[in-house]
Amino acid sequence: MNPSDTLVIVGAGHAGGRAALTLREAGFAGRIVLIGDEAHLPYERPPLSKALLKGGFKGECSLASCSLFSEASFIASGIEHLSGVRVTGIDTAQHSVVLDTGVSLVYSKLLLALGGTSRRLELAEHQLNNVHYLRTFDEAVELEKRLSPGTRLVVVGGGFIGLEVASSARDRGCEVTVLEAGARLAARALPARVSEALLTLHRCKGVVVRLAAQIEAFHGENRIDSVQLASGERIPCDVLLVGIGMQPNLELAHQAGLETGSGIKVDAFLQTSAEDVYAAGDVCEFARNDGVFHRQETWCNAEAQGRVAALNMLGQQQPFTGVPGFWSDHFEFGLQTVGVLAADAQIIEREGVEDGFLLLYLDRQSRLVGASGWGAGNNIAKDIKLCERLIESQTLLPAQQLADASVSLKGLLRGAHA
Ligand SMILES: Cc1cc2nc3c(=O)[nH]c(=O)nc-3n(C[C@H](O)[C@H](O)[C@H](O)COP(=O)(O)OP(=O)(O)OC[C@H]3O[C@@H](n4cnc5c(N)ncnc54)[C@H](O)[C@@H]3O)c2cc1C
C-alpha cells in the first residue's frame, strides 16, 4: 500500500472501528478516514442491553466504558473521524463516496461496515411517544430514562435483545411482559433445550412470557397504553420495547450496483463484487466453510471481519475463516454458542456445573461442528472456548466420552494434538 493512498471506512461501529485500528497497527501510515452517522467514537453494542441499561447511564463515562478507543489513543492514531456524517452515494468507477455535507472523497480502498437498522412496527405517529428500539447508545439512554421500579414494560419479540432488556428492566424493578409470536424463545438462533432454559429462568424471575402471542392492536391516544392480543386480553403498557430483529443497511450497496443477497456479498477475502471495495460485520454476507452464504449479527463476527478486511485492504490476501460464535446474558446466567448448529447433526448433551449444560453437535464422521451451552455467570465460557478449538482441530470424537462430564474436553483436545 502506498502511503499517499486514502483508505475510507463507511460505518464507524464495531467492525469499522476495529478495521481502522487494525490498519494503523499493521503499519499503514497514510490517510484513514472513518465516516459514521452516529455522533460517537466507535463503541461495542452488547453492554447497551446489559450492564449499561441495568446500571443506569452516567453520561459520557458510560459510553467510554464500551468505546473501542480511548479519546487519547484515537487522537494519537491520527485516524480522521467524520462523526455525524452520512455517506449518501458511492461511485465505484470513480473510486469516490459522496457525503451528506455535499463533499466527495476519493478512496484507494473502501470498506463498507454499515451494520443494520432495527426492524420497525407499523404504528401511527401519535402512538410513538413511548415506543423504543435498541440499536444505538442514544436509544439506550432514552430507554433507560423510562425504566423505574413499577414501570410496566411490554417487550414485543422474544429474541436476544428483547429478552436482555426484559432481564435488565426486571432487575430494576419493572413489571415486564414479553410477547413472542413463535412457539419458543430465540428460536432462530438457539436449540430448543436452551430456549427452554431461558424461558424457565425468565418466568422464575417474574417476567411474564407469552409464547405464540398474536398482537391484535395497540391502544392509546398519545402513547400506547395497552396491547391487545388476539384473545381479546389487554396488557397494560407504560413503555413498549420492540425487538423484532434488524435489517442490514443495503441502500448504498444497491445504489452502487454491488452484488447483494441478504447482505453485501463478498468473496473469501471479504471483497465485494466491486474492485477495491470490501464489506465486514452485520452487513456482510459471506460463504461459510460448508459453502453456504449467510450473514452474522454478532460481536465476534464484527471483530474478526473488521480485522481481516483491514489486512486485505493492505494487500495481505487473508481468507476469512472465523468460527462463528455469540453469547447472551440474562439475570445471573449466560448462554454461548460456537460453530454451526447443523440441523442434521447428532446432538450430545453434557452436564455442566450448577445446573448448566452443553450441547455438542457432531457431524456424520463424529467431528464437532458446533456447541451451545448454558450456565451461571460465565461458567460455560471455558468449555465453549475448548469446543471452538475442537471444531478447528477437526478431530474424530467418541460420542460416549463427550457425553461423560468426567472426561475433560481439555483431555480430548490434548489427545487430538498428540
Ligand atoms: C443492544 C445490542 C446488544 C447486543 N449484544 C450482543 C451480544 O451479547 N453478543 C453478540 O455476539 N452480539 C451482540 N450484539 C450484536 C453486535 O453488537 C453487532 O453484531 C455488532 O455491533 C455489529 O457491528 P457492525 O460494525 O457490523 O455494525 P454496527 O456496530 O451497527 O455499526 C454500523 C455503523 O454504521 C453506521 N452507518 C450505517 N450507514 C451509514 C452511512 N450511509 N453513512 C455513515 N454511517 C453509516 C451506523 O449508524 C453504525 O454506527 C448486540 C447488538 C445490540 C444492538
The ligand as an SDF file (V2000), in Angstrom:
LIG
                    3D

 53 58  0  0  0  0  0  0  0  0999 V2000
  -28.3140   -3.9560   22.1120 C   0  0  0  0  0  0  0  0  0  0  0  0
  -27.4120   -4.9440   21.4260 C   0  0  0  0  0  0  0  0  0  0  0  0
  -26.8420   -5.9800   22.1630 C   0  0  0  0  0  0  0  0  0  0  0  0
  -26.0170   -6.9090   21.5490 C   0  0  0  0  0  0  0  0  0  0  0  0
  -25.4960   -7.9300   22.2810 N   0  0  0  0  0  0  0  0  0  0  0  0
  -24.7020   -8.8510   21.6980 C   0  0  0  0  0  0  0  0  0  0  0  0
  -24.1660   -9.9420   22.4530 C   0  0  0  0  0  0  0  0  0  0  0  0
  -24.4270  -10.0890   23.6390 O   0  0  0  0  0  0  0  0  0  0  0  0
  -23.3830  -10.8380   21.8080 N   0  0  0  0  0  0  0  0  0  0  0  0
  -23.0670  -10.7300   20.4890 C   0  0  0  0  0  0  0  0  0  0  0  0
  -22.3650  -11.5850   19.9450 O   0  0  0  0  0  0  0  0  0  0  0  0
  -23.5590   -9.6940   19.7450 N   0  0  0  0  0  0  0  0  0  0  0  0
  -24.3630   -8.7620   20.3170 C   0  0  0  0  0  0  0  0  0  0  0  0
  -24.8770   -7.7250   19.5710 N   0  0  0  0  0  0  0  0  0  0  0  0
  -24.5490   -7.6450   18.1380 C   0  0  0  0  0  0  0  0  0  0  0  0
  -23.2630   -6.8350   17.8670 C   0  0  0  0  0  0  0  0  0  0  0  0
  -23.2180   -5.7020   18.6560 O   0  0  0  0  0  0  0  0  0  0  0  0
  -23.2740   -6.4590   16.3850 C   0  0  0  0  0  0  0  0  0  0  0  0
  -23.1940   -7.6650   15.6680 O   0  0  0  0  0  0  0  0  0  0  0  0
  -22.1270   -5.5110   16.0210 C   0  0  0  0  0  0  0  0  0  0  0  0
  -22.3150   -4.2770   16.6280 O   0  0  0  0  0  0  0  0  0  0  0  0
  -22.0700   -5.3280   14.5120 C   0  0  0  0  0  0  0  0  0  0  0  0
  -21.0800   -4.4140   14.2110 O   0  0  0  0  0  0  0  0  0  0  0  0
  -21.0900   -3.6450   12.8000 P   0  0  0  0  0  0  0  0  0  0  0  0
  -19.8790   -2.7780   12.8150 O   0  0  0  0  0  0  0  0  0  0  0  0
  -21.2890   -4.5980   11.7120 O   0  0  0  0  0  0  0  0  0  0  0  0
  -22.3890   -2.7420   12.8410 O   0  0  0  0  0  0  0  0  0  0  0  0
  -22.6900   -1.5270   13.7880 P   0  0  0  0  0  0  0  0  0  0  0  0
  -21.9910   -1.6650   15.0840 O   0  0  0  0  0  0  0  0  0  0  0  0
  -24.1660   -1.3570   13.7810 O   0  0  0  0  0  0  0  0  0  0  0  0
  -22.0370   -0.2770   13.0340 O   0  0  0  0  0  0  0  0  0  0  0  0
  -22.5050    0.2390   11.8060 C   0  0  0  0  0  0  0  0  0  0  0  0
  -22.3930    1.7360   11.8520 C   0  0  0  0  0  0  0  0  0  0  0  0
  -22.5320    2.2580   10.5320 O   0  0  0  0  0  0  0  0  0  0  0  0
  -23.3240    3.4360   10.5650 C   0  0  0  0  0  0  0  0  0  0  0  0
  -23.8340    3.7060    9.1970 N   0  0  0  0  0  0  0  0  0  0  0  0
  -24.7330    2.9630    8.5040 C   0  0  0  0  0  0  0  0  0  0  0  0
  -24.9400    3.5100    7.2780 N   0  0  0  0  0  0  0  0  0  0  0  0
  -24.1450    4.6070    7.1970 C   0  0  0  0  0  0  0  0  0  0  0  0
  -23.9210    5.5990    6.1860 C   0  0  0  0  0  0  0  0  0  0  0  0
  -24.5390    5.5580    4.9970 N   0  0  0  0  0  0  0  0  0  0  0  0
  -23.0520    6.5950    6.4490 N   0  0  0  0  0  0  0  0  0  0  0  0
  -22.4020    6.6460    7.6510 C   0  0  0  0  0  0  0  0  0  0  0  0
  -22.5680    5.7410    8.6420 N   0  0  0  0  0  0  0  0  0  0  0  0
  -23.4340    4.7430    8.4170 C   0  0  0  0  0  0  0  0  0  0  0  0
  -24.3750    3.0410   11.5810 C   0  0  0  0  0  0  0  0  0  0  0  0
  -25.0890    4.1370   12.0820 O   0  0  0  0  0  0  0  0  0  0  0  0
  -23.4990    2.3840   12.6630 C   0  0  0  0  0  0  0  0  0  0  0  0
  -22.9540    3.3450   13.5180 O   0  0  0  0  0  0  0  0  0  0  0  0
  -25.7250   -6.7860   20.1590 C   0  0  0  0  0  0  0  0  0  0  0  0
  -26.3000   -5.7410   19.4140 C   0  0  0  0  0  0  0  0  0  0  0  0
  -27.1360   -4.8340   20.0350 C   0  0  0  0  0  0  0  0  0  0  0  0
  -27.7580   -3.7290   19.2200 C   0  0  0  0  0  0  0  0  0  0  0  0
  1  2  1  0
  2  3  1  0
  2 52  2  0
  3  4  2  0
  4  5  1  0
  4 50  1  0
  5  6  2  0
  6  7  1  0
  6 13  1  0
  7  8  2  0
  7  9  1  0
  9 10  1  0
 10 11  2  0
 10 12  1  0
 12 13  2  0
 13 14  1  0
 14 15  1  0
 14 50  1  0
 15 16  1  0
 16 17  1  0
 16 18  1  0
 18 19  1  0
 18 20  1  0
 20 21  1  0
 20 22  1  0
 22 23  1  0
 23 24  1  0
 24 25  2  0
 24 26  1  0
 24 27  1  0
 27 28  1  0
 28 29  2  0
 28 30  1  0
 28 31  1  0
 31 32  1  0
 32 33  1  0
 33 34  1  0
 33 48  1  0
 34 35  1  0
 35 36  1  0
 35 46  1  0
 36 37  1  0
 36 45  1  0
 37 38  2  0
 38 39  1  0
 39 40  1  0
 39 45  2  0
 40 41  1  0
 40 42  2  0
 42 43  1  0
 43 44  2  0
 44 45  1  0
 46 47  1  0
 46 48  1  0
 48 49  1  0
 50 51  2  0
 51 52  1  0
 52 53  1  0
M  END
$$$$
